[in-house]
Each structure stands twice: as C-alpha cells, then as structure tokens.
Amino acid sequence: MTTDLFDVVPDVRPSREAMADGAVLLRGFARPFEAELLPALREIVKQAPFRHLITPGGHRMSVAMTNCGSVGWVSDHTGYRYDAIDPESGQKWPAMPPVLRKLAADAAADAGFNSFGPEACLINRYVPGAKLSLHQDKDELDFDAPIVSVSLGLPAIFLFGGPKRADKPARYRLEHGDVVIWGGPSRLFFHGVAPLADGEHPVMGRQRINLTFRKAR
C-alpha cells in the first residue's frame, strides 16, 4: 500500500505524558485557546515590550522577557525578585487577560492541581540560539502551587531534571500548544531549555514564546 503525499498522518504521540511524580506534559492543550491567546499576548507586549534582563552576576540573558499579572519577575544586579512595577516604565504590569488565567487554571486542574490562581505570567521570547540554563523556580513564597508552562511557536527541547543540579535531565521536545505542569514532589526540580534550533513556525515565525504561570506570594 502506498501513501499519497497529501494523506494526513495521525499524530501518534500520547496526549498526556507523565514526567515525574507531580509533573505532566499535556500535548496540544493550549491550541483551543489560540484564537484569543495570541491577540492578548500582542496587547501585553505593546504595553510592556520584551527586554533582556541582567542577572545579578552581570550577564545579559539570551532570552527576552516581559510579564503580566499583579506582579512580574525581574532581575538586576540586586538579585531576582517579584515586583508589582515594571522597572522600565515605572507603571504596573499589564493585567493578566482572562484567557491566560483560564488556560493556566484548566491545565493545572487537568494535572491534578485544582484552584490554581496565578499571580504572575512570565512571557519569554526565544530566538534561534537562545537558551535557559538549568535552574529551580524558587523565588516564590508558595511552593504548594504548581508551575504551568505553555509553549508557542518553534519547537524546543525542554530539560527536566531532579532535585539536584547534578541530576541528569530528561529531554522533551515541546511543540506549539504543549503545556508542562510540575508541582508537589517535583515543584523544585531543576529544568531548562536547550539552545533553540532555527526554523520558521507558520503562526509565530522565527521564534518561540513561553508562558510561565506562577503563584508568587
């Protein structure tokens, strides 16, 4: 039997993948939100444009970022922290649109974390070559709440390790619309993103956008 060039080949990947105790990957979960999600993101970026933060050690991050929500995550020579004010504009961060809040809450509930109410959404923009070194999300005061991470645009290799930096991370290819949730026993696991490969996404172009929802306080 031959396959016509235009036959639709079904996606054989599981829609749900367990990564660790308390960590799950939901394939394509964000795609039904796309029609509302993308215009909302454009409005956020108009109000609070992407910028490259400086780490406390003086290094310029390769990933550009901005925030929305009641607080935003920032970094400078004084350290990492959450702040209600955008240091570049002196204004409050843009409010978190309802579509983003619903996406985060629905994904968290699907992973077993009910009543998740994110206060901050970090919006990271990766271009080819950008990466994020292994790290823990530990600037929050509430470790009972999960982290919800949404991938849009170019595929990326997500590195998900263990409670120690030396733990060898597993590698997951994240594509447009995939959502990763981790909390509970894996809340403080080290994770990162390998250097982004070049490409062109039909919707997002030559970039990857990552939304990371957190309860900060």
MIFIKOL-942062 format. One record per residue: residue in one letter; x, y, z of N, C-alpha, C in turn. Coordinates in steps of 0.001 Angstrom, whole numbers, plus 500000, padded with zeros to 6 digits. Each point is the difference from the previous one (the first is absolute). Layout:
# residues N
AXYZXYZXYZ/...
This chain:
# residues 217
M500854498800500000499146501200500000500886501246500000/T499723500922499130500762501233499948499225501109500690/T500733500966500501499388501145500681500109501218499123/D498862500634499716500005501213499199500706501104500772/L500673500871499273500778501069500620499134500886500875/F498718500092499680499124500918500720499101499292501001/D500223498692500218499246499310501028500348500572501367/V499029500060500888500228500479501347500563498865500843/V501160500222500572500617499008500857499644500334501442/P499340499108500705499586500325501367501183500185500921/D499807500865500998501020500228501011499939498837500984/V501068499196500048499980498802500822500532500261501413/R500410501215500282500481500303501340498848499968500994/P500234499525501223498947500066501011499668501447500322/S498727500260500300499592501370500297500405500417501409/R500337499021500809500357500268501392501195499134500361/E501065500618500515501194499259500364500395500324501433/A500121498981500818500496500185501361501510500183499939/M500506501050500632501426500309499991500677499637501316/A499266500158501091500494499694501342498791500063500918/D500211499663501260498909500102500960499621501468500148/G498805500360499549499548501387500056500275500798498751/A500585499376498962500331500716498762499377499289498809/V499361500761499125499317499422498855500138500918498785/L500058499403498835500043500721498727498690499757499273/L499281501078499684498727499935499279500235500483498580/R499979499077499051500276500338498607498846500781499371/G500293501154499433499007500770499253498908500616500835/F500159500031501309498911500454500878499616501453499734/A500966500842499617499729501427499838499407500360498644/R499987499080499056499560500352498645498554500496499934/P499057499445500761498630500534499945499882501441500480/F501009500501500716499973501368500522500641500995499032/E500589499512498920500875500809499158499334501254499440/A498750499899499567499338501140499361499912501206500932/E499795499771501288499960501086500977501374500287500585/L500811498972500106501281500109500693500981500914499274/L500156499826498695501012500753499268499715501503499962/P498763500441499733499740501445500069500231500575501399/A499678499219501026500221500469501367501488500202500265/L500826499082499494501446500137500193500545501233499280/R499493500267498809500463501184499262499709501278500782/E498833500078500643499655501186500776500910500153501218/I500339498889500632500902500057501147501356500557499580/V500521499492498885501330500413499545500008501463499559/K498873500500499503499922501423499675500173500853501251/Q499402499563501097500063500769501240501329499818500729/A500540498785499948501256499686500701500881499210499041/P500779500682499167500798499332498962501019499014500584/F500401499065499167501045499058500377501294500739500309/R500753499455500951501307500541500338500902498846500449/H501324500201499920500963499005500461500469500403501394/L499632499204500997500361500320501370501474499695500270/I500535500660500995501368499782500440499969499185501291/T500785498943500058500047499170501198500782500715501101/P499850499547501254500779500618501080501508499944499754/G500450499015499222501414499899499683500448500889498861/G499054500761499408500350500931498932499881499452498593/H499416498807499843499856499408498678498652500385499374/R500016500238498704498772500309499263499333498695499590/M498743499809500376499294498766499670499730499937498498/S500191498810499399499770499852498567498508499988499673/V499187499689500993498545499984499830499451501381500343/A499200500568499107499320501262500286498703499709500748/M499587500912500855498799499691500774499203501242500358/T498749499737500396499132500997500599499053499250500922/N499032500711500595499090499388500965498604500572499870/C499041499254500537498686500557500284499508499388501302/G499054500677500627499478499538501273500193501043501080/S499649499647501227500108500957501103501449500264500376/V500894499056499686501431500185500186500731499424498799/G501228500432499809500841499475498932501358499613500551/W500640499037499343501326499546500426501053500862499327/V500943500507500778501053500863499466501352499579500553/S501036500415499319501364499698500404500892501204499703/D500905500307500931501019501017499772501159499719500952/H500885500958500159501188499763500814499674499758501466/T498774500367500417499625499802501402499426498611500257/G499646499267498947499485498649500177498732499735499207/Y499429498817500219498748499576499372498860500300500969/R498860500441499462498875500318500885498715500196499179/Y498888500061500702498727500399499411499711501445500387/D499449500743499050499701501405500257498712500360499281/A499171500800500642498743500431499390500209501055498919/I501195500591499949500283501101499078501016499555498954/D499718500327498744500952499775498916501122501025500157/P501240499552500239501072500965500239500315500876498793/E499622499581498802500294500811498815498995501127499806/S498740499733500307498966501013499787499608500734501271/G500277499386501144499545500581501253498515499796500241/Q499341499212499141498567499746500110499747498563500460/K498771499730500402499632498627500325500109499129498750/W500287498717500209500001499076498879498590499879499424/P499866499673498711498665499788499442499245498931500787/A498710500191500124499168499003500680500024498687499220/M499837498904500709499976498705499337498630499792499329/P499964499848498678498719499816499310499293498727500455/P498667500009499989499243498818500432500380498721499253/V500310500100498697500332498795499245501274499356500527/L500976500807500408501226499438500570499716499351501354/R499217500670500807499681499462501327499243498674499879/K499057499938499053499227498765499817500884498871499477/L500868500303499044500906498988499464500844499400501124/A500573500846500828500852499518501090499210499163500999/A498814500485500382499188499289500992499517498661499455/D499572499974498735499505498754499407501121498972499877/A501179500448499575501122499069499869500402499452501365/A500068500867501007500352499553501339498991498984500525/A498716500273499788498963499079500457500120498648499299/D500311500020498709500167498751499253501149499172500572/A501007500693500549501154499314500579499793499640501470/G498822500331500541499698499632501377500181501103501015/F500245501233499530500171501140500903498791500925499835/N499025499834500849498765500772499881500144501380500628/S499165500930499529499920501361500547501305500768499889/F500766499756498928501238500751499786499665501413499544/G500502500998500730499760501398499653501317500720499803/P500526500048498774501308500627499780499963501503500241/E501059500500500595500149501440500212500918500625498960/A500908499186499472500977500496499032500040499080498787/C500154500604498833500267499252498776501260500579499377/L501075499227500025501244500398499358499901499627498524/I500264500944499128499906499772498556501409500081499431/N500532498865499608501376499914499503500012499836498489/R500884500733499347500135499909498547501382499443499662/Y499990498833499351501230499347499550500148500198498497/V501172500379499565500355499987498584501045498903499831/P500278499562498765500980498929499812501310500275500741/G500435499001500746501222500121500788499761500349501453/A498845500584500336499707500356501389499768498740500826/K500337500066501265499870498841500877499712500454501422/L499709499051500856499788500275501413500690498898500785/S500988500377500790500780499025500751499148499325501070/L500442498828500433499284499279501051499886500865501253/H498800500055500555499750500828501179498762499489500717/Q499780500501501192498775499739500749499167501272500042/D498685499852500001499119501145500230499770500083501508/K500757500856500664499938500046501460499905501418500559/D499610500970499164499815501365500478498595500229500534/E499160498962499933498623500118500462499924499703501495/L498973500504500647499787499724501422499146498763500214/D499265499586498962499062498885500125500447498861499078/F500630498971500578500428498859499202498912498930499893/D498839500247500636498898499047499872499332500100498633/A500075501179499385499390500196498686500939499481498904/P499456499475498892500840499494498917500525501118499118/I500881499621499100500431500846498897499294499497498743/V499459500913499204499360499643498733500751500698498878/S500498499233499032500853500530498940499412499653498631/V499725501030499199499355499844498693500996500325498887/S500089499125499013500909500203498868499229500423498757/L500508501043499327499408500479498749501123500236498992/G499723499704498732500990500285498960500934498842499745/L501269500306499754500984498982499644500127498933501086/P500260498757499591500221498943500990501281500235500789/A499999499514501230501157500160500878500229498703500759/I501234499806500433500338498860500845499991500466501455/F499023499496500739499849500333501412500774498984500828/L500837500481500895500821499151500859499364499956501386/F499658498801500449499340499866501307500778499000500835/G500655500525501049500878499185500809499370499545501297/G500752500154501088499541499567501306500259501058501041/P499984499626501272500168500982501071501424500525500132/K500974499322499360501385500462500055500462500434498618/R500828501021499954500491500496498724500734498913499220/A500653499089500720500778498951499355499132498890499412/D498709499968500337499115498967499454499895500154498483/K500183498907499275499947500067498547498572500297499534/P499805501063499230498631500336499579499512499134498834/A498716499701500020499355499389498839499729501096498975/R499904499610498739499803500958498912498615499790499386/Y499227501071499902498663499955499420499902501025498880/R499554499562498844499785500930498892498615500631500165/L499994501306500222498747500726500180499647500731498719/E498771499834499570499532500634498777498886500989500306/H499590500711498973498986501050500122498741499466500689/G499646500611501122498797499617500727500219499024501137/D501200499456500131500274499074501100500087500751501323/V499563499339501065500012500597501345500644499022500973/V500937500488500796500634499203501053499579500570501348/I499622499097500909499629500398501356500836499190500972/W500612500668500972500694499238501039499773500646501354/G499800499153500998499742500454501356500138498844500957/G499551500193501236500106498924500975501443499554500174/P500267498689499920501360499490500217501034500517499003/S499552500428498821500942500466498972500037501521499867/R499358500709500925499881501455499882501350500701499876/L501021499522500705501304500656499988501029499241499156/F499527499208499045500927499302499119500693500993499068/F501263499719499697500743500825499058499468499780498585/H499978501085499224499495499921498632500638501109499169/G499927499881498698500572501006499113499579499741498563/V500569500758499085499690499881498581501314499981499227/A500183498980499144501193499908499170499982501112498955/P501154500359499432500026501046498970498963499741498904/L499219501019499695498908499848499046500534499822498583/A499518498969499323500390499770498608499284500988499088/D500626500326498881499404500945499052498820499353499290/G499101500822499520498828499511499300499010501121499775/E498854499650499455498949500982499713498664499364500331/H499347500508501036498688499474500363498939500730499186/P498978499279499478499019500647499129499172501084500675/V499876499948501305499209501001500724500894501025500706/M501047499528500647500811500850500863501286500491499350/G500342499458498839501215500436499329501248499358500578/R501099500747499998501321499474500379500265500243501492/Q499123499461500840500122500216501429499186498960500764/R500316499910501275499188499215500929499583500932501132/I498733499956500349499487500746501135499617498999501082/N500471500256501211499669499146501138499287500831501053/L498885499493500467499241500628501084500176499156501254/T500501500607501062500175499275501263499141500665501063/F499006499233500473499049500517500995500441499556501384/R499971500948500939500444499705501364499126500712501019/K499849499371501145499460500688501165501196500474500798/A500195501301500070501246500558500517500011500205501509/R498823500257500572499976500414501414499115499088500838/
